[in-house]
């Protein structure tokens, strides 16, 4: 599914994700990819639902920040603030490799936190 996504072949990506989730319904990466795919297709409510599912069980800064951005767009600033603060609070406790990988999302979370006040 990821290869199709990177190539911009979104309908084929969606089919791969659908099949993958049928085989492994708890697979967090597939739910995350489904959220990203829904966002690209303009399906904001579906993206929010997928990222809420992912972030309820996993601390993925990218998913949390993207979820927060969508929530802000829907006027749900309090819920967005909660997601953002979780990203910021978790960062100092993450291993070095993860901090390097996620630093762009932590910076974005801090920027959103300043904007929300």
Long-range contacts (C-beta under 8 A, 24 or more apart in sequence): 1-30, 1-33, 2-33, 5-33, 5-36, 5-37, 10-37, 10-40, 10-41, 13-37, 14-41, 28-54, 28-57, 28-58, 28-60, 32-60, 32-62, 32-63, 35-63, 35-66, 35-67, 36-66, 39-66, 39-70, 44-70, 44-73, 44-74, 48-74, 55-83, 59-86, 59-87, 59-90, 61-87, 61-90, 61-91, 61-102, 61-105, 61-106, 61-109, 62-102, 62-105, 64-105, 64-109, 65-105, 65-108, 65-109, 65-112, 68-109, 68-112, 69-112, 72-112, 72-116, 77-116, 80-112, 80-116, 81-113, 81-116, 84-109, 84-112, 84-113, 84-116, 85-113, 88-113
